[in-house]
């Protein structure tokens, strides 16, 4: 396939996605908001984890560990790994659709939306890798996926928060918590937990991103198509 035909195919695909979003503007926000299922999955899996699951001492990935020993056993590890893959799919599909909310704005805002949602989609790919390669299998792939999921996704949130038109409170949330998450994942990777435990540090890195998916989905749901976006104060 030539580069021209590839560009034509990409443009055609983008137009079809845009047309679908215009016909069904609620689908993208609903998909982002549905990431809440990820938290319920963790509760269900941690419920039967042995020995007792610790939010401070155990990582999220421990729930998807496929091995079973006296020190760590997650009987519902399949549920957790499916939840990772599900969350990744939510990030990819939701980002693809919600980008079209900003496509018509043009200029810097459209470009920022493209880059931001692309990074979020790549973060979704990373999350799928995490679920496909549990921590006790191919360690390199699991770690790479986690880095893509948290690092890429939060960088996307930061870019979106810095440029697109959103309420001031949401903009500050996006900038503050994406920066905090990126800092926390660097500390987690460096094994620096400052007394709060590796589980706590990982959650500081990972949870704000998923919470943003939910809140941003609700925001878009609220202001499209009945009302215009609230204008950000300068």
Secondary structure, 3 states (H helix, E strand, C coil): CCHHHHHHHHHHHHHHHHHHHHHCCHHHHHHHHHHHHHHHHHHHHHCCCECCCCCCCCCHHHHHCCCECCCCECCCHHHHHHHHHHHHHHHHHHHHHHHHHCHHHCHHHHHHHHHHHHHHHHHHHHHHHHHHCCCCCCHHHHHHHHHHHHHHHHHHHHHHHHHCCCCHHHHHHHHHHHHHHHHHHHHHHCCCCCCCCHHHHHHHHHHHHHHHHHHHHHHHHHHCCCCCCCCCCC
